[in-house]
Amino acid sequence: MAYFIFFLLSIVTIAAVVFFLISKNPANNALLLILAFTCTGGLFGIMGASFIAVVQIIIYAGAIMILFVFVIMMINVREGIPAEKRKWTAYLSVAVALVFLAELFLTIRGTLQPAGTAAVEQVSDPTSLGRLLFTSYLYPFEITSVLIIAALVGALVLVKKKEES
């Protein structure tokens, strides 16, 4: 039964992402992305990573998608991208696509090589994850929080500029 649910969630996830890429309606895209994130959380749950499954559903399908919906409501999608920014956006999207393809290639190459013998710390419950985050990985954790705050301040400045013009 677990295999059936795994393949069903996989098919639904892939279908949601494909329809997300095809659809031009931002509201439908947000709903399809919520479906894909939720199914991904289900996949993590089936594989025994219950903490990651819950975090996937709460953080991605919940909080981040609410932010996407707010952004969709704030921007005027009907206007589209101005002509002077289209060329710059096209170059940027090609560069980002090349970086993602390089990452995909390196990831696939890394999975095909035999596993190393490096000691990996096993984190199985939220308590040990919290201890690990706030001891060994405190510095990267705090840098991440500063980056999130900087992004929030940047978004507020952009919204303020949009309101003034």
Contacts in CASP RR format, 6 or more apart in sequence:
PFRMAT RR
TARGET T0000
AUTHOR 0000-0000-0000
METHOD contacts of the structure
MODEL  1
MAYFIFFLLSIVTIAAVVFFLISKNPANNALLLILAFTCTGGLFGIMGAS
FIAVVQIIIYAGAIMILFVFVIMMINVREGIPAEKRKWTAYLSVAVALVF
LAELFLTIRGTLQPAGTAAVEQVSDPTSLGRLLFTSYLYPFEITSVLIIA
ALVGALVLVKKKEES
2 46 0 8 1.000
5 46 0 8 1.000
6 43 0 8 1.000
6 46 0 8 1.000
9 39 0 8 1.000
9 42 0 8 1.000
9 43 0 8 1.000
9 46 0 8 1.000
10 39 0 8 1.000
10 43 0 8 1.000
12 35 0 8 1.000
12 39 0 8 1.000
13 35 0 8 1.000
13 36 0 8 1.000
13 39 0 8 1.000
13 40 0 8 1.000
13 43 0 8 1.000
16 32 0 8 1.000
16 33 0 8 1.000
16 35 0 8 1.000
16 36 0 8 1.000
16 39 0 8 1.000
17 32 0 8 1.000
17 36 0 8 1.000
19 28 0 8 1.000
19 32 0 8 1.000
20 29 0 8 1.000
20 32 0 8 1.000
20 33 0 8 1.000
20 36 0 8 1.000
23 29 0 8 1.000
23 32 0 8 1.000
26 72 0 8 1.000
26 77 0 8 1.000
27 69 0 8 1.000
27 72 0 8 1.000
30 65 0 8 1.000
30 68 0 8 1.000
30 69 0 8 1.000
30 72 0 8 1.000
33 65 0 8 1.000
33 68 0 8 1.000
34 61 0 8 1.000
34 62 0 8 1.000
34 65 0 8 1.000
37 56 0 8 1.000
37 57 0 8 1.000
37 60 0 8 1.000
37 61 0 8 1.000
37 62 0 8 1.000
37 65 0 8 1.000
38 57 0 8 1.000
38 61 0 8 1.000
40 56 0 8 1.000
40 60 0 8 1.000
41 52 0 8 1.000
41 53 0 8 1.000
41 56 0 8 1.000
41 57 0 8 1.000
41 61 0 8 1.000
42 53 0 8 1.000
42 56 0 8 1.000
42 57 0 8 1.000
43 53 0 8 1.000
44 50 0 8 1.000
44 52 0 8 1.000
44 53 0 8 1.000
44 56 0 8 1.000
45 52 0 8 1.000
45 53 0 8 1.000
51 125 0 8 1.000
51 126 0 8 1.000
51 129 0 8 1.000
74 159 0 8 1.000
74 162 0 8 1.000
81 89 0 8 1.000
121 132 0 8 1.000
123 129 0 8 1.000
123 132 0 8 1.000
133 141 0 8 1.000
134 141 0 8 1.000
END
